[in-house]
Amino acid sequence: MLAETSRAPWPLAAAALLMFGAVPTHGRGAEARGPRVAIRIETSHARDRAAALFLTEDVWTEHAEPGSPLDVVVARSDLAQLNVPYRILVEDIDAAADAERARLADRRRVASGPTWFDDYRDVAEIDAFVDTLAAENASFVRAHSLGASHEGRPIHAIELSRGGPINIVLGGGHHAREWLSVMTPLCIADRIATGERDGDPRTRRILDAVTFVVAPLVNPDGYAYSWTTDRYWRKNRHGSGVDLNRNYSVAFGGAGSSGDPASPNYRGERAFSEPETRAVRTLFEGRVAAHVDFHAYSQVIVYPWSHQRADPPDRDKLAALADRMSSALVGTHGVRYAVRPGSTLTTGAGGTAGDWSYGERGALSFLIELRPASAREGGFVLPPDQIAPTCDEATAAMLSLAESLITDRARTVQ
């Protein structure tokens, strides 16, 4: 079983501070303040952490356990004011983003095929890939639009089915800068399609019982903006931006969200105020057995609740499924993913997709933070050679989840 941490209620003010609500957002405006540095704060004292966070421009750690380190961004000129232990993870995060942009500008575009996942892809390439995947596998793959984003971009869904009655929804790209969270569900869809097309017995057995619906890029506007303007942009592009993963109705406005439009964690004016979250909502109009929302980074699987300390009714089942997925992940390349109930983390998060899909729609929901473990290994700007092995791991986890649900259904029928 999972080790339990303290279950005291989250202080709302502290939670908001640790989850960006009270963190100043200086951005790149003040060039005189020098380069921005990613550091790891290594103190467990709440007062010291809060004082350090006052100097930060961004918080990169979302799913931290009590007392665990925090990855944050500060201006190099502010390092001298930090009176807490820390270590530098990335010397200049904007230089890292510039180097990535230069590399991407030089690469050759590839429409589809096995090399498509050798690098990250922009919105236009993703749109074309989804169309190609459906056209080349028309007997069991269907692509359709869930709606349009704030700026009018289509939000795609890919359905892979041979008529299986168990529905699993996979989502990615809620947060614009988490590029790996977009490539991974796309790659999972491609791997499943390839397995079915090639007659892989395991894939066929699964698709006889399971229908996968994949929404790989929930936030196309923010994602496009992270390619052209601000690599570390998090939100959508409505006004100053809304954190889409705080815009769902369960515990909307709770801990871990902010009412300040300037905050990276701004929740929006009301639940489902954004066209992107309303598009996701349409995926759950029928019965959905499980929902997996991909994010990056930190290598952790989180299950409900994230907005409250109370255990969910299905705690044991959620924990068992998460443990099986973790085993599948580590069994692929030896990379470990921790399993954590959201109720035991340092801070809560209200208005998340996972708590909504579980609390309102009854889906067994999981949030998977993908590679890497920390900013030291790349953080959001992860080298492209990590896409394929991450896809290997995530595909193994999704197939394991599917087989577990098939087994559970067979027991219920008996």
N, C-alpha and C positions, 0 to 999 in steps of 0.2 A: 504493500500500500504506500501511498504518498505520505511523506512526512508533513505533519500539520504545523503551520506557524501560528502565531498569535491571531485570535479571531476577534479582537476588539474592533468596534465600528471604526470606519475611516473618518478622521476629522475632515470635514469638507474643505476647510481653508487649506490644510496641509496637502490634501489630495490635489486641489486645484493648482497649488504651487508646483508640486512635483510633476504634474501632468500638463505643464505649460500655462495654466490659466493665469498665473501671476508672474510669469517669466517675461522680462522685457524682450521685445523683438526689434533689435537694432537694425538687422539686415546688413547689407553691404554699403549702406549710405556713407558712413563716416570712414573714408579711406585713410584718414590720418591715424586712425586707431590701429592700423596695421593688419596683417593677415589674420584670418580666423583659424583657430586651432581646435581640433577635437581632443578632448582629454577624458580621462577616467577619474572620477572623484572616488576616493577610497576611504571614506569615513562613514561609520554607521550612526553617528549622532545626528538626530533630526535637526537640532538647532544649527549645527555647523553646515549641514547639507542645505538648509534653507538659506543661510547667509551666502553660501557659494552660488546657489541657483539664482540669486538676485543679480549676479554678474553675467549670467549666461545669456547667449543669444538663441540657443535652441537646446532641447533635450532629446537625445536620440534613444535613450533606454525607456521602453514603455512597460515591459512586463518584469519588473524587478521584485525580488523577494525582500522582506525587511532586512536592512543592514547590508544588502548586496551593493556592489559598485554601480555608479551611474555614468554613462557616457554623455558628455555635454559639449557644447561648442562655446568658446569664449574668444574674444579678441586677444591677440598675443599681448597687447599692451596692458590688458587687465590681469594677466597671470600673477603679477607681483602683488595684487590685492587679495589673492586667494590665501586664506589662512587654514587650509585643509590639505591633507595629503592628496596628491594627484600624480598621474603620469600622462605624458603626451602620447596620443595614439596616432594622430595625423598632423604633421607639422603645418600644413596649409591646405585646408579642405577645398578652397577655390582653385588652387593650382592643380589639385587632383582632378577636379571637375573639368578644368580647361584641357588637361592632357587627355582625358576621356573624349571630350568633344573633338579634339584634333584627330584622334585615332578613328572615330566614327566617320568623320568627314572623308577620310582616305579609303575606307573600306569599300569593296565592291558590293553592290546590292545583289541579293540572291532572292528570287521570287519564292522558291519553295525547295523541298528536298532535305536530305540529312544535314547539309551544311547551314541550313537556315538558322539553326540554334547555336551556331558558332559565335554569334554576337547578338547584342540587343537590337531591337527593331522599333522604328518610329510608328506613329499612328497609321500612316498610309500603308506601310508594309504589313502591319497587323491586319488591317481591313482586307488587303489583297490575299493574305494567307488564309484568313477565315473563309473567304469565298472559294479559294482553291481547294481547301480541305473538304468542303461540302461537295463541290463539283466532282472531285475525284473519288468520292466515296458516297455517292448519292443514295445507294441502297440502304444505308444505315446512319448517315450523318446529315443533319439539317441545320442550316444557319439561318437565324432570323434576328431582327432588331427588337430589343426590349423597349425602345424609345430613343429619344434624342437628349443629349447633354444640354447644359445651359447655353453653350455656344453652337448647338445644332449638330454635333457629331453623333453618329449612331453608336448605340451601346449594344454590342453583339452578344448573342448567346449561341452556343454550339451544342446541339443535342446529338448524342450518340446512343442509338437504341436499336435493339432487335425485338422490341416489344416487352422488355422486362418491366415488371410492376413496381420494383423498388426504385424510388427516385433519389438520386444523390445530386446535390447542387454544389458546384465548386465556383468560388469567386476569387478575383484578384484585382489589384490595382485600385483599391479604395484610396490609397495615399500615393500621390503622384511620383514621389522620389523613389519609391520602392520598386524599381524596374524588374527585379528578379521575381516579384510577386505577380507580374504580368506574363513573363516568359514561361514560368513554371506551369500554370494551368493550360496555356497554349500547348506546351510540350506534352503534358499528360494527355490532352485530347489527341494529339498527333500519335503518341505511342499506342493508345487504345485503338485508334483507327488503323494503324499499321498492323497491330496484332490481329485484329479481325480480318483485315484484307489478306493477310498471309496465312490465315487459318490456324493461328495459335490456339491450342485447345483451352488453355486457361482463360484467355480473353473471351473466347466464344461462350464458355460456361457462364462467365460473369455477365456478358451482355444478354444472354438468354433470360437472366433474372433481374438485371439492373439497367436502368436508364440514367446516363450521366448527362447533366445539363451544366455547361461550363460558360461562365461569364468572365472572360479573362481580363477585361479592362473596364472597370466600373466608372473610372474617372478619366475619360479621354482628354478633356480640356486641360486638366492639371498636368497630365502626362505629357501632352504636347508642349505645354509651357516649360516643363522641366527639361525638355530637349532644346528649346530655343532661347530661354531667358534665364531661368533660375533652377539649377540642377537639384537644389534641395527644397524645392517647393513641395508642400504637403497636401494642400487643400484643393477644392475645385476652383473655378474661376468666376464665381458669382460674387460680384462686389470685391471685397477684400478676401474672399474665399471662405468656404465652409468645410470643416472637417467632416467628411461624409460618414466616417465611422463613429460619430457622435450625434448623428441626425436621425436615428431610428427611435421608435416610440417607447420602448421599454426603458424606464428610468431616464427618459430624456431630461437634460438639465441637471443630472446628478453629478457625483464626484467624477473628477477627471475630465470635465468639460468646462468651457468658458462662455460667458455671455459677451465677451469683448471681441468685436470683429477683427481686431488686430492680432488676437492670439492664434497660434497655430492649431489650437484645439477648439476654435469657435464652433459652437454646435448648430448655428443657424437660428432663425427666428422661431421656428416651431418644428416639431417632428415631421419628417417627410416633406420639408419645405423645398427640397432640392429634386430636380428631375432625375438625377442619377439614383438616389435612394428609392424614389417611386418606381423607377425601372426595375431595380432589384426586387422590390415587393411583388412584382408580377410573376416572378419565378416561383412564388410560394402560394399561388392561387389554388393549386391542387395539393395532394398529400405528398410531402417530402419527408423521407426517412432520415436523411442526414445532410448536414451543410458544413462545408469546410471553407473557411475564408483565409486565403494566403496573404501573408505580410512578410516584411523583411526589416530588420534582421534580429537575431539572437538565438536561434535554434531552440525553440521551445514550443510545446503544444499546450494550449490553454483551453479549458472548457468552463461552462457557466458554474456559478454566476460571476460576472465581472463587476456588477453594480452593487452587490450586497454581500455581506459575510455569511448569510444563511446558505446551507447546502441545498442544491437542487433536488427535486424528487428522484431524479435518475442518476444520482451521484455515482453509485457503484458501477452502473452500466457505462456511463461516460468515462469514468476512470479506467475501466477495463479496455474499452475501445481505444482510448488514448495510449494506454500501455502497449497494445498490440501494434498500433501505428508506429510508436517509438521504436519498438523492436524491429519492425520492417525497415525503418529509416536507418538505424545503426547497422543492421545486417547487410546493407547494400555496400557502403564504403567505409564503415567503421566510424562515421560521424555521429556523435551523440546529440539527441534532442531531449531536453528535460520535459517532464510532464508536470503541469501545475494547474490546480483549480484556481480560477480567477479570484475566488473569495479569499485566498491566502496571500495574495500579492500585496506589495507595499501600499498601493493606491488603487482605488476603484476606477471604473470607466462606465459611465452611464450613456445610454443611447447607441450602443454598439450593434452591429449586424448580428453577431452571434447570440447575444442575449435576446434580441428581438425574435430571431428565427426559432429559438428554443422556447421562449416564454409565450410568444403569440401564435406560432405556427406548429409547435410541437416537434420540430426537427432536432435530432441529436446534433448539437453544433460544436464546432471546434475552430479555434484560430491557430494557425501554424505560422510561426515566425521562422523563416527560412535562414539559410546561410547568410553571412558568417556569424561566428559567435560574438564578435566585437568589432568596433571600428578599426582596430589594429589590423585585422585581416581584410579590410576594404570598406566595411560599413555599407553605406548605400552605393558607393562607387566600387562595386565588386568586379574583379576581372572577368571577362567573358568566358574564360575557360572553366568557370565555376557553374555555368548554366547547365551543361549536360549532366554532370554528376548530381547536381541538385534535383534535376528532373528525374534521374534514376531513382533517387531516394523517395521523392514525392510520389512517383508513379507506384513504387512498391507499397507505400503507405496507403494509397487510394485503393489499390487492388486488395490489400489486406482488409481495409474497412469494408469494401464491398462483399468480400467473402464472409466476414463476420456477420453482416446484416442478412446475407442469404441463409447462413446457418441458423440465426435467430428466428427468421421467418419460418424455416422448415420445422423447427421445434414448436413454434406457435401453432402451425397448421396441424401437427400431429396431436 
